[in-house]
Amino acid sequence: MIKERVNTKNAPQAIGPYSQAVKVGDFVYTSGQLPIHSESGIIVSGGLEAQTHQVFRNLIEVLKEAGTDLDHVVKATVFLKNMDDFQAMNAVYGSYFNPKEPLPARSAVQVARLPKDALVEIEVVAIL
């Protein structure tokens, strides 16, 4: 199978040696998206909820560039700076998926620190 790099200017550029996403066969694997505003390059203010919304705006743009969308996400991994933020993240997360459709499988873990001191980072796997 051939790997294809996915890159859009509508989401933050990679801050290291990785791709925003990679397409392989019928799947798209995104890198973890941080709550970085694509134009300013800075973490959005407003706390966990605002950061989670920005993460989803970034994911939407990367998935769009790959030719898919959130309706086709099959797996998500959520990284939280503080597991006490789980409920707030979960409320925002749930607003981006149709509860009448099969929801993505998901893992959520607390990590010691995220790049740029973000409060949340999310990566997804989607089908085309």
N, CA, C and O atoms as CSV, one atom per row, in Angstrom:
chain,resi,resn,atom,element,x,y,z
A,1,MET,N,N,0.829,-1.176,0.000
A,1,MET,CA,C,0.000,0.000,0.000
A,1,MET,C,C,0.879,1.247,0.000
A,1,MET,O,O,1.990,1.252,0.530
A,2,ILE,N,N,0.355,2.282,-0.601
A,2,ILE,CA,C,1.077,3.547,-0.700
A,2,ILE,C,C,0.612,4.489,0.401
A,2,ILE,O,O,-0.583,4.619,0.663
A,3,LYS,N,N,1.577,5.145,1.040
A,3,LYS,CA,C,1.266,6.179,2.034
A,3,LYS,C,C,1.224,7.519,1.315
A,3,LYS,O,O,2.071,7.816,0.473
A,4,GLU,N,N,0.221,8.324,1.662
A,4,GLU,CA,C,0.096,9.657,1.084
A,4,GLU,C,C,0.001,10.682,2.209
A,4,GLU,O,O,-0.838,10.561,3.101
A,5,ARG,N,N,0.859,11.683,2.161
A,5,ARG,CA,C,0.837,12.730,3.182
A,5,ARG,C,C,-0.336,13.660,2.940
A,5,ARG,O,O,-0.643,14.010,1.801
A,6,VAL,N,N,-0.989,14.056,4.026
A,6,VAL,CA,C,-2.089,15.014,3.971
A,6,VAL,C,C,-1.604,16.297,4.639
A,6,VAL,O,O,-1.074,16.264,5.750
A,7,ASN,N,N,-1.787,17.419,3.962
A,7,ASN,CA,C,-1.370,18.701,4.519
A,7,ASN,C,C,-2.332,19.784,4.062
A,7,ASN,O,O,-2.658,19.879,2.879
A,8,THR,N,N,-2.784,20.596,5.004
A,8,THR,CA,C,-3.642,21.725,4.690
A,8,THR,C,C,-3.133,22.956,5.409
A,8,THR,O,O,-2.618,22.868,6.523
A,9,LYS,N,N,-3.278,24.090,4.776
A,9,LYS,CA,C,-2.906,25.355,5.414
A,9,LYS,C,C,-4.004,25.835,6.365
A,9,LYS,O,O,-3.815,26.812,7.089
A,10,ASN,N,N,-5.148,25.149,6.363
A,10,ASN,CA,C,-6.276,25.525,7.208
A,10,ASN,C,C,-6.215,24.925,8.606
A,10,ASN,O,O,-7.144,25.081,9.399
A,11,ALA,N,N,-5.117,24.238,8.904
A,11,ALA,CA,C,-4.867,23.689,10.237
A,11,ALA,C,C,-3.410,23.984,10.559
A,11,ALA,O,O,-2.616,24.237,9.653
A,12,PRO,N,N,-3.052,23.956,11.835
A,12,PRO,CA,C,-1.666,24.253,12.191
A,12,PRO,C,C,-0.686,23.317,11.492
A,12,PRO,O,O,-0.931,22.118,11.360
A,13,GLN,N,N,0.411,23.885,11.057
A,13,GLN,CA,C,1.449,23.082,10.429
A,13,GLN,C,C,2.144,22.232,11.486
A,13,GLN,O,O,2.179,22.598,12.660
A,14,ALA,N,N,2.688,21.113,11.072
A,14,ALA,CA,C,3.401,20.229,11.985
A,14,ALA,C,C,4.537,20.998,12.660
A,14,ALA,O,O,5.234,21.777,12.010
A,15,ILE,N,N,4.719,20.780,13.955
A,15,ILE,CA,C,5.791,21.455,14.680
A,15,ILE,C,C,6.977,20.515,14.896
A,15,ILE,O,O,7.814,20.743,15.770
A,16,GLY,N,N,7.036,19.470,14.097
A,16,GLY,CA,C,8.126,18.506,14.173
A,16,GLY,C,C,8.159,17.682,12.900
A,16,GLY,O,O,7.466,18.000,11.934
A,17,PRO,N,N,8.952,16.633,12.892
A,17,PRO,CA,C,9.093,15.790,11.698
A,17,PRO,C,C,7.956,14.768,11.569
A,17,PRO,O,O,8.164,13.567,11.745
A,18,TYR,N,N,6.768,15.258,11.263
A,18,TYR,CA,C,5.605,14.395,11.077
A,18,TYR,C,C,4.625,15.076,10.139
A,18,TYR,O,O,4.770,16.258,9.827
A,19,SER,N,N,3.622,14.322,9.691
A,19,SER,CA,C,2.580,14.835,8.805
A,19,SER,C,C,1.334,15.165,9.617
A,19,SER,O,O,1.115,14.595,10.686
A,20,GLN,N,N,0.517,16.090,9.107
A,20,GLN,CA,C,-0.770,16.360,9.754
A,20,GLN,C,C,-1.613,15.093,9.748
A,20,GLN,O,O,-2.329,14.810,10.708
A,21,ALA,N,N,-1.525,14.339,8.668
A,21,ALA,CA,C,-2.221,13.056,8.558
A,21,ALA,C,C,-1.561,12.255,7.448
A,21,ALA,O,O,-0.809,12.784,6.629
A,22,VAL,N,N,-1.866,10.964,7.448
A,22,VAL,CA,C,-1.378,10.063,6.406
A,22,VAL,C,C,-2.548,9.203,5.951
A,22,VAL,O,O,-3.287,8.647,6.764
A,23,LYS,N,N,-2.701,9.105,4.619
A,23,LYS,CA,C,-3.715,8.218,4.038
A,23,LYS,C,C,-3.028,6.924,3.620
A,23,LYS,O,O,-1.980,6.936,2.974
A,24,VAL,N,N,-3.644,5.809,4.004
A,24,VAL,CA,C,-3.161,4.488,3.606
A,24,VAL,C,C,-4.394,3.659,3.278
A,24,VAL,O,O,-5.233,3.414,4.145
A,25,GLY,N,N,-4.502,3.231,2.031
A,25,GLY,CA,C,-5.680,2.467,1.632
A,25,GLY,C,C,-6.931,3.291,1.854
A,25,GLY,O,O,-7.027,4.420,1.375
A,26,ASP,N,N,-7.889,2.734,2.576
A,26,ASP,CA,C,-9.154,3.410,2.850
A,26,ASP,C,C,-9.164,4.112,4.203
A,26,ASP,O,O,-10.233,4.458,4.706
A,27,PHE,N,N,-7.999,4.328,4.796
A,27,PHE,CA,C,-7.918,4.930,6.120
A,27,PHE,C,C,-7.112,6.220,6.125
A,27,PHE,O,O,-6.195,6.406,5.324
A,28,VAL,N,N,-7.474,7.102,7.045
A,28,VAL,CA,C,-6.734,8.332,7.307
A,28,VAL,C,C,-6.363,8.318,8.780
A,28,VAL,O,O,-7.218,8.127,9.645
A,29,TYR,N,N,-5.094,8.520,9.055
A,29,TYR,CA,C,-4.582,8.575,10.414
A,29,TYR,C,C,-4.094,9.997,10.670
A,29,TYR,O,O,-3.123,10.436,10.054
A,30,THR,N,N,-4.753,10.717,11.564
A,30,THR,CA,C,-4.305,12.081,11.842
A,30,THR,C,C,-3.269,12.065,12.960
A,30,THR,O,O,-3.274,11.196,13.831
A,31,SER,N,N,-2.398,13.037,12.907
A,31,SER,CA,C,-1.539,13.296,14.054
A,31,SER,C,C,-2.404,13.960,15.114
A,31,SER,O,O,-3.483,14.472,14.816
A,32,GLY,N,N,-1.935,13.947,16.327
A,32,GLY,CA,C,-2.658,14.630,17.383
A,32,GLY,C,C,-2.775,16.106,17.054
A,32,GLY,O,O,-1.792,16.763,16.710
A,33,GLN,N,N,-3.984,16.613,17.165
A,33,GLN,CA,C,-4.214,18.032,16.903
A,33,GLN,C,C,-4.274,18.779,18.224
A,33,GLN,O,O,-4.979,18.398,19.158
A,34,LEU,N,N,-3.515,19.843,18.262
A,34,LEU,CA,C,-3.493,20.726,19.426
A,34,LEU,C,C,-4.466,21.877,19.202
A,34,LEU,O,O,-4.910,22.103,18.076
A,35,PRO,N,N,-4.800,22.600,20.258
A,35,PRO,CA,C,-5.731,23.729,20.126
A,35,PRO,C,C,-5.029,24.999,19.634
A,35,PRO,O,O,-5.147,26.066,20.237
A,36,ILE,N,N,-4.309,24.860,18.545
A,36,ILE,CA,C,-3.565,25.975,17.969
A,36,ILE,C,C,-4.390,26.589,16.850
A,36,ILE,O,O,-4.894,25.885,15.975
A,37,HIS,N,N,-4.522,27.897,16.888
A,37,HIS,CA,C,-5.202,28.626,15.811
A,37,HIS,C,C,-4.269,28.618,14.611
A,37,HIS,O,O,-3.104,28.998,14.727
A,38,SER,N,N,-4.772,28.188,13.458
A,38,SER,CA,C,-3.913,27.998,12.288
A,38,SER,C,C,-3.273,29.283,11.782
A,38,SER,O,O,-2.158,29.247,11.262
A,39,GLU,N,N,-3.946,30.407,11.922
A,39,GLU,CA,C,-3.391,31.665,11.411
A,39,GLU,C,C,-2.405,32.303,12.384
A,39,GLU,O,O,-1.357,32.797,11.968
A,40,SER,N,N,-2.729,32.295,13.664
A,40,SER,CA,C,-1.854,32.956,14.639
A,40,SER,C,C,-0.732,32.041,15.125
A,40,SER,O,O,0.332,32.510,15.530
A,41,GLY,N,N,-0.979,30.733,15.080
A,41,GLY,CA,C,0.021,29.790,15.565
A,41,GLY,C,C,0.110,29.699,17.078
A,41,GLY,O,O,1.071,29.145,17.612
A,42,ILE,N,N,-0.894,30.243,17.782
A,42,ILE,CA,C,-0.868,30.182,19.239
A,42,ILE,C,C,-2.043,29.369,19.766
A,42,ILE,O,O,-3.061,29.196,19.096
A,43,ILE,N,N,-1.869,28.877,20.984
A,43,ILE,CA,C,-2.928,28.137,21.665
A,43,ILE,C,C,-4.080,29.097,21.945
A,43,ILE,O,O,-3.861,30.219,22.401
A,44,VAL,N,N,-5.302,28.655,21.673
A,44,VAL,CA,C,-6.457,29.517,21.940
A,44,VAL,C,C,-6.660,29.666,23.445
A,44,VAL,O,O,-6.344,28.762,24.218
A,45,SER,N,N,-7.182,30.801,23.841
A,45,SER,CA,C,-7.481,31.035,25.250
A,45,SER,C,C,-8.920,30.617,25.523
A,45,SER,O,O,-9.675,30.323,24.597
A,46,GLY,N,N,-9.289,30.592,26.782
A,46,GLY,CA,C,-10.669,30.298,27.133
A,46,GLY,C,C,-10.858,28.985,27.837
A,46,GLY,O,O,-11.995,28.590,28.092
A,47,GLY,N,N,-9.788,28.289,28.161
A,47,GLY,CA,C,-9.908,27.061,28.933
A,47,GLY,C,C,-10.127,25.817,28.093
A,47,GLY,O,O,-10.013,25.829,26.867
A,48,LEU,N,N,-10.445,24.750,28.796
A,48,LEU,CA,C,-10.559,23.425,28.178
A,48,LEU,C,C,-11.616,23.370,27.082
A,48,LEU,O,O,-11.366,22.797,26.022
A,49,GLU,N,N,-12.773,23.944,27.309
A,49,GLU,CA,C,-13.835,23.883,26.294
A,49,GLU,C,C,-13.406,24.578,25.012
A,49,GLU,O,O,-13.568,24.020,23.927
A,50,ALA,N,N,-12.865,25.774,25.117
A,50,ALA,CA,C,-12.410,26.509,23.936
A,50,ALA,C,C,-11.304,25.745,23.228
A,50,ALA,O,O,-11.267,25.704,21.999
A,51,GLN,N,N,-10.403,25.140,23.992
A,51,GLN,CA,C,-9.318,24.376,23.376
A,51,GLN,C,C,-9.854,23.135,22.665
A,51,GLN,O,O,-9.374,22.790,21.585
A,52,THR,N,N,-10.831,22.468,23.249
A,52,THR,CA,C,-11.390,21.278,22.605
A,52,THR,C,C,-12.107,21.652,21.308
A,52,THR,O,O,-11.985,20.936,20.314
A,53,HIS,N,N,-12.842,22.747,21.300
A,53,HIS,CA,C,-13.472,23.205,20.054
A,53,HIS,C,C,-12.418,23.488,18.986
A,53,HIS,O,O,-12.615,23.138,17.822
A,54,GLN,N,N,-11.301,24.116,19.361
A,54,GLN,CA,C,-10.257,24.416,18.376
A,54,GLN,C,C,-9.633,23.136,17.844
A,54,GLN,O,O,-9.348,23.034,16.651
A,55,VAL,N,N,-9.421,22.166,18.709
A,55,VAL,CA,C,-8.896,20.874,18.263
A,55,VAL,C,C,-9.821,20.292,17.197
A,55,VAL,O,O,-9.350,19.801,16.171
A,56,PHE,N,N,-11.129,20.343,17.429
A,56,PHE,CA,C,-12.063,19.796,16.445
A,56,PHE,C,C,-12.083,20.613,15.163
A,56,PHE,O,O,-12.221,20.041,14.081
A,57,ARG,N,N,-11.948,21.935,15.249
A,57,ARG,CA,C,-11.856,22.734,14.015
A,57,ARG,C,C,-10.645,22.296,13.207
A,57,ARG,O,O,-10.716,22.199,11.982
A,58,ASN,N,N,-9.545,22.033,13.881
A,58,ASN,CA,C,-8.338,21.579,13.191
A,58,ASN,C,C,-8.529,20.182,12.595
A,58,ASN,O,O,-8.144,19.933,11.453
A,59,LEU,N,N,-9.121,19.281,13.367
A,59,LEU,CA,C,-9.378,17.930,12.852
A,59,LEU,C,C,-10.281,17.972,11.627
A,59,LEU,O,O,-10.037,17.261,10.652
A,60,ILE,N,N,-11.311,18.790,11.669
A,60,ILE,CA,C,-12.239,18.905,10.537
A,60,ILE,C,C,-11.481,19.322,9.276
A,60,ILE,O,O,-11.721,18.772,8.201
A,61,GLU,N,N,-10.581,20.277,9.397
A,61,GLU,CA,C,-9.828,20.752,8.232
A,61,GLU,C,C,-8.870,19.692,7.691
A,61,GLU,O,O,-8.738,19.535,6.478
A,62,VAL,N,N,-8.215,18.977,8.574
A,62,VAL,CA,C,-7.294,17.917,8.135
A,62,VAL,C,C,-8.076,16.794,7.463
A,62,VAL,O,O,-7.684,16.310,6.401
A,63,LEU,N,N,-9.174,16.383,8.074
A,63,LEU,CA,C,-9.994,15.324,7.478
A,63,LEU,C,C,-10.575,15.759,6.140
A,63,LEU,O,O,-10.634,14.961,5.205
A,64,LYS,N,N,-11.004,17.010,6.038
A,64,LYS,CA,C,-11.538,17.542,4.784
A,64,LYS,C,C,-10.484,17.464,3.683
A,64,LYS,O,O,-10.782,17.049,2.563
A,65,GLU,N,N,-9.268,17.858,3.999
A,65,GLU,CA,C,-8.177,17.792,3.020
A,65,GLU,C,C,-7.921,16.355,2.577
A,65,GLU,O,O,-7.532,16.111,1.435
A,66,ALA,N,N,-8.143,15.407,3.485
A,66,ALA,CA,C,-7.937,13.990,3.173
A,66,ALA,C,C,-9.098,13.391,2.391
A,66,ALA,O,O,-8.978,12.292,1.848
A,67,GLY,N,N,-10.230,14.110,2.327
A,67,GLY,CA,C,-11.387,13.601,1.600
A,67,GLY,C,C,-12.398,12.878,2.462
A,67,GLY,O,O,-13.158,12.045,1.967
A,68,THR,N,N,-12.415,13.187,3.746
A,68,THR,CA,C,-13.365,12.546,4.642
A,68,THR,C,C,-13.836,13.565,5.685
A,68,THR,O,O,-13.586,14.762,5.543
A,69,ASP,N,N,-14.513,13.091,6.726
A,69,ASP,CA,C,-15.051,14.004,7.729
A,69,ASP,C,C,-15.268,13.263,9.050
A,69,ASP,O,O,-14.978,12.072,9.165
A,70,LEU,N,N,-15.778,13.985,10.033
A,70,LEU,CA,C,-15.983,13.394,11.359
A,70,LEU,C,C,-16.971,12.236,11.345
A,70,LEU,O,O,-16.879,11.346,12.191
A,71,ASP,N,N,-17.917,12.226,10.402
A,71,ASP,CA,C,-18.875,11.119,10.320
A,71,ASP,C,C,-18.196,9.792,9.999
A,71,ASP,O,O,-18.784,8.729,10.198
A,72,HIS,N,N,-16.973,9.851,9.507
A,72,HIS,CA,C,-16.246,8.645,9.122
A,72,HIS,C,C,-15.138,8.268,10.105
A,72,HIS,O,O,-14.328,7.384,9.825
A,73,VAL,N,N,-15.105,8.935,11.248
A,73,VAL,CA,C,-14.104,8.614,12.276
A,73,VAL,C,C,-14.494,7.299,12.947
A,73,VAL,O,O,-15.638,7.114,13.363
A,74,VAL,N,N,-13.520,6.388,13.045
A,74,VAL,CA,C,-13.770,5.091,13.668
A,74,VAL,C,C,-13.053,4.937,15.007
A,74,VAL,O,O,-13.415,4.080,15.813
A,75,LYS,N,N,-12.032,5.773,15.247
A,75,LYS,CA,C,-11.263,5.678,16.501
A,75,LYS,C,C,-10.713,7.042,16.847
A,75,LYS,O,O,-10.227,7.762,15.975
A,76,ALA,N,N,-10.788,7.396,18.104
A,76,ALA,CA,C,-10.215,8.646,18.597
A,76,ALA,C,C,-9.393,8.353,19.852
A,76,ALA,O,O,-9.728,7.478,20.651
A,77,THR,N,N,-8.322,9.104,19.996
A,77,THR,CA,C,-7.526,9.052,21.213
A,77,THR,C,C,-7.427,10.469,21.750
A,77,THR,O,O,-7.010,11.385,21.042
A,78,VAL,N,N,-7.811,10.641,22.999
A,78,VAL,CA,C,-7.819,11.947,23.646
A,78,VAL,C,C,-6.729,11.958,24.714
A,78,VAL,O,O,-6.641,11.059,25.550
A,79,PHE,N,N,-5.907,12.994,24.661
A,79,PHE,CA,C,-4.862,13.191,25.658
A,79,PHE,C,C,-5.234,14.437,26.464
A,79,PHE,O,O,-5.411,15.517,25.900
A,80,LEU,N,N,-5.352,14.284,27.772
A,80,LEU,CA,C,-5.722,15.390,28.644
A,80,LEU,C,C,-4.589,15.696,29.617
A,80,LEU,O,O,-3.939,14.790,30.140
A,81,LYS,N,N,-4.365,16.974,29.847
A,81,LYS,CA,C,-3.384,17.369,30.853
A,81,LYS,C,C,-3.887,17.003,32.240
A,81,LYS,O,O,-3.099,16.680,33.129
A,82,ASN,N,N,-5.212,17.056,32.424
A,82,ASN,CA,C,-5.799,16.774,33.727
A,82,ASN,C,C,-7.097,15.988,33.528
A,82,ASN,O,O,-8.022,16.472,32.875
A,83,MET,N,N,-7.165,14.800,34.079
A,83,MET,CA,C,-8.355,13.964,33.917
A,83,MET,C,C,-9.583,14.589,34.581
A,83,MET,O,O,-10.711,14.181,34.301
A,84,ASP,N,N,-9.377,15.565,35.448
A,84,ASP,CA,C,-10.518,16.286,36.014
A,84,ASP,C,C,-11.275,17.056,34.933
A,84,ASP,O,O,-12.418,17.458,35.152
A,85,ASP,N,N,-10.657,17.266,33.777
A,85,ASP,CA,C,-11.295,17.951,32.659
A,85,ASP,C,C,-12.092,17.005,31.753
A,85,ASP,O,O,-12.642,17.433,30.738
A,86,PHE,N,N,-12.153,15.728,32.117
A,86,PHE,CA,C,-12.801,14.729,31.256
A,86,PHE,C,C,-14.242,15.094,30.922
A,86,PHE,O,O,-14.632,15.044,29.755
A,87,GLN,N,N,-15.037,15.459,31.917
A,87,GLN,CA,C,-16.454,15.757,31.673
A,87,GLN,C,C,-16.621,16.952,30.737
A,87,GLN,O,O,-17.454,16.918,29.832
A,88,ALA,N,N,-15.844,17.995,30.946
A,88,ALA,CA,C,-15.928,19.182,30.087
A,88,ALA,C,C,-15.506,18.844,28.663
A,88,ALA,O,O,-16.154,19.265,27.704
A,89,MET,N,N,-14.420,18.084,28.523
A,89,MET,CA,C,-13.984,17.661,27.187
A,89,MET,C,C,-15.051,16.790,26.550
A,89,MET,O,O,-15.366,16.951,25.370
A,90,ASN,N,N,-15.608,15.870,27.321
A,90,ASN,CA,C,-16.597,14.929,26.807
A,90,ASN,C,C,-17.840,15.649,26.276
A,90,ASN,O,O,-18.410,15.242,25.264
A,91,ALA,N,N,-18.254,16.707,26.952
A,91,ALA,CA,C,-19.430,17.471,26.512
A,91,ALA,C,C,-19.172,18.114,25.149
A,91,ALA,O,O,-20.031,18.074,24.269
A,92,VAL,N,N,-18.004,18.697,24.980
A,92,VAL,CA,C,-17.655,19.300,23.687
A,92,VAL,C,C,-17.472,18.211,22.638
A,92,VAL,O,O,-18.008,18.320,21.535
A,93,TYR,N,N,-16.732,17.177,22.963
A,93,TYR,CA,C,-16.479,16.058,22.049
A,93,TYR,C,C,-17.798,15.506,21.500
A,93,TYR,O,O,-17.953,15.325,20.293
A,94,GLY,N,N,-18.731,15.245,22.393
A,94,GLY,CA,C,-20.017,14.668,21.992
A,94,GLY,C,C,-20.805,15.538,21.040
A,94,GLY,O,O,-21.615,15.026,20.267
A,95,SER,N,N,-20.589,16.839,21.077
A,95,SER,CA,C,-21.332,17.753,20.198
A,95,SER,C,C,-20.891,17.655,18.738
A,95,SER,O,O,-21.570,18.175,17.853
A,96,TYR,N,N,-19.778,17.002,18.481
A,96,TYR,CA,C,-19.261,16.899,17.112
A,96,TYR,C,C,-19.647,15.592,16.415
A,96,TYR,O,O,-19.340,15.409,15.238
A,97,PHE,N,N,-20.311,14.693,17.123
A,97,PHE,CA,C,-20.681,13.408,16.537
A,97,PHE,C,C,-22.184,13.199,16.624
A,97,PHE,O,O,-22.829,13.621,17.584
A,98,ASN,N,N,-22.731,12.543,15.613
A,98,ASN,CA,C,-24.158,12.246,15.547
A,98,ASN,C,C,-24.450,11.036,16.436
A,98,ASN,O,O,-23.984,9.935,16.144
A,99,PRO,N,N,-25.213,11.224,17.516
A,99,PRO,CA,C,-25.472,10.108,18.428
A,99,PRO,C,C,-26.340,9.012,17.820
A,99,PRO,O,O,-26.448,7.924,18.387
A,100,LYS,N,N,-26.963,9.286,16.669
A,100,LYS,CA,C,-27.778,8.266,16.002
A,100,LYS,C,C,-26.930,7.337,15.148
A,100,LYS,O,O,-27.409,6.301,14.686
A,101,GLU,N,N,-25.676,7.703,14.939
A,101,GLU,CA,C,-24.735,6.879,14.168
A,101,GLU,C,C,-23.806,6.162,15.145
A,101,GLU,O,O,-23.683,6.576,16.298
A,102,PRO,N,N,-23.155,5.094,14.695
A,102,PRO,CA,C,-22.163,4.466,15.574
A,102,PRO,C,C,-21.072,5.478,15.934
A,102,PRO,O,O,-20.444,6.070,15.055
A,103,LEU,N,N,-20.860,5.663,17.213
A,103,LEU,CA,C,-19.833,6.601,17.668
A,103,LEU,C,C,-18.460,5.951,17.550
A,103,LEU,O,O,-18.344,4.728,17.613
A,104,PRO,N,N,-17.419,6.764,17.380
A,104,PRO,CA,C,-16.073,6.187,17.283
A,104,PRO,C,C,-15.679,5.477,18.572
A,104,PRO,O,O,-16.104,5.857,19.663
A,105,ALA,N,N,-14.869,4.450,18.426
A,105,ALA,CA,C,-14.207,3.890,19.603
A,105,ALA,C,C,-13.278,4.984,20.123
A,105,ALA,O,O,-12.833,5.837,19.355
A,106,ARG,N,N,-12.982,4.963,21.430
A,106,ARG,CA,C,-12.170,6.055,21.964
A,106,ARG,C,C,-11.394,5.620,23.182
A,106,ARG,O,O,-11.846,4.790,23.970
A,107,SER,N,N,-10.219,6.194,23.321
A,107,SER,CA,C,-9.426,6.096,24.542
A,107,SER,C,C,-9.189,7.516,25.026
A,107,SER,O,O,-9.086,8.443,24.224
A,108,ALA,N,N,-9.102,7.682,26.333
A,108,ALA,CA,C,-8.771,8.983,26.907
A,108,ALA,C,C,-7.784,8.747,28.041
A,108,ALA,O,O,-8.022,7.937,28.937
A,109,VAL,N,N,-6.677,9.468,27.983
A,109,VAL,CA,C,-5.640,9.293,28.991
A,109,VAL,C,C,-5.151,10.648,29.484
A,109,VAL,O,O,-5.185,11.645,28.763
A,110,GLN,N,N,-4.701,10.654,30.718
A,110,GLN,CA,C,-4.050,11.842,31.264
A,110,GLN,C,C,-2.564,11.704,31.003
A,110,GLN,O,O,-1.986,10.631,31.178
A,111,VAL,N,N,-1.951,12.799,30.582
A,111,VAL,CA,C,-0.516,12.809,30.322
A,111,VAL,C,C,0.148,13.869,31.195
A,111,VAL,O,O,-0.503,14.806,31.657
A,112,ALA,N,N,1.427,13.711,31.408
A,112,ALA,CA,C,2.149,14.650,32.267
A,112,ALA,C,C,2.201,16.048,31.662
A,112,ALA,O,O,2.118,17.048,32.374
A,113,ARG,N,N,2.341,16.103,30.341
A,113,ARG,CA,C,2.443,17.406,29.683
A,113,ARG,C,C,2.190,17.231,28.199
A,113,ARG,O,O,2.532,16.204,27.614
A,114,LEU,N,N,1.584,18.253,27.592
A,114,LEU,CA,C,1.342,18.273,26.157
A,114,LEU,C,C,2.182,19.381,25.525
A,114,LEU,O,O,2.550,20.337,26.207
A,115,PRO,N,N,2.491,19.266,24.222
A,115,PRO,CA,C,3.250,20.328,23.562
A,115,PRO,C,C,2.579,21.688,23.750
A,115,PRO,O,O,1.353,21.798,23.749
A,116,LYS,N,N,3.391,22.695,23.909
A,116,LYS,CA,C,2.936,24.081,24.069
A,116,LYS,C,C,2.032,24.256,25.286
A,116,LYS,O,O,1.273,25.222,25.370
A,117,ASP,N,N,2.118,23.309,26.233
A,117,ASP,CA,C,1.317,23.339,27.460
A,117,ASP,C,C,-0.188,23.365,27.195
A,117,ASP,O,O,-0.948,23.965,27.956
A,118,ALA,N,N,-0.613,22.714,26.114
A,118,ALA,CA,C,-2.036,22.594,25.801
A,118,ALA,C,C,-2.728,21.777,26.889
A,118,ALA,O,O,-2.089,21.020,27.619
A,119,LEU,N,N,-4.042,21.945,26.981
A,119,LEU,CA,C,-4.842,21.177,27.932
A,119,LEU,C,C,-5.385,19.893,27.326
A,119,LEU,O,O,-5.748,18.967,28.051
A,120,VAL,N,N,-5.444,19.831,25.980
A,120,VAL,CA,C,-6.031,18.679,25.296
A,120,VAL,C,C,-5.382,18.507,23.924
A,120,VAL,O,O,-4.989,19.478,23.277
A,121,GLU,N,N,-5.281,17.268,23.504
A,121,GLU,CA,C,-4.827,16.908,22.159
A,121,GLU,C,C,-5.649,15.692,21.742
A,121,GLU,O,O,-5.893,14.797,22.552
A,122,ILE,N,N,-6.075,15.659,20.480
A,122,ILE,CA,C,-6.884,14.537,20.000
A,122,ILE,C,C,-6.367,14.088,18.638
A,122,ILE,O,O,-6.080,14.910,17.769
A,123,GLU,N,N,-6.253,12.763,18.463
A,123,GLU,CA,C,-5.933,12.179,17.165
A,123,GLU,C,C,-7.053,11.235,16.791
A,123,GLU,O,O,-7.706,10.666,17.665
A,124,VAL,N,N,-7.282,11.063,15.497
A,124,VAL,CA,C,-8.356,10.185,15.039
A,124,VAL,C,C,-7.905,9.320,13.877
A,124,VAL,O,O,-6.934,9.624,13.184
A,125,VAL,N,N,-8.638,8.238,13.685
A,125,VAL,CA,C,-8.525,7.385,12.508
A,125,VAL,C,C,-9.887,7.422,11.842
A,125,VAL,O,O,-10.910,7.219,12.496
A,126,ALA,N,N,-9.902,7.684,10.533
A,126,ALA,CA,C,-11.161,7.758,9.789
A,126,ALA,C,C,-11.062,6.908,8.531
A,126,ALA,O,O,-9.973,6.600,8.046
A,127,ILE,N,N,-12.234,6.538,8.016
A,127,ILE,CA,C,-12.287,5.840,6.736
A,127,ILE,C,C,-12.646,6.848,5.659
A,127,ILE,O,O,-13.271,7.875,5.926
A,128,LEU,N,N,-12.242,6.538,4.449
A,128,LEU,CA,C,-12.538,7.429,3.320
A,128,LEU,C,C,-13.926,7.142,2.778
A,128,LEU,O,O,-14.363,7.786,1.825
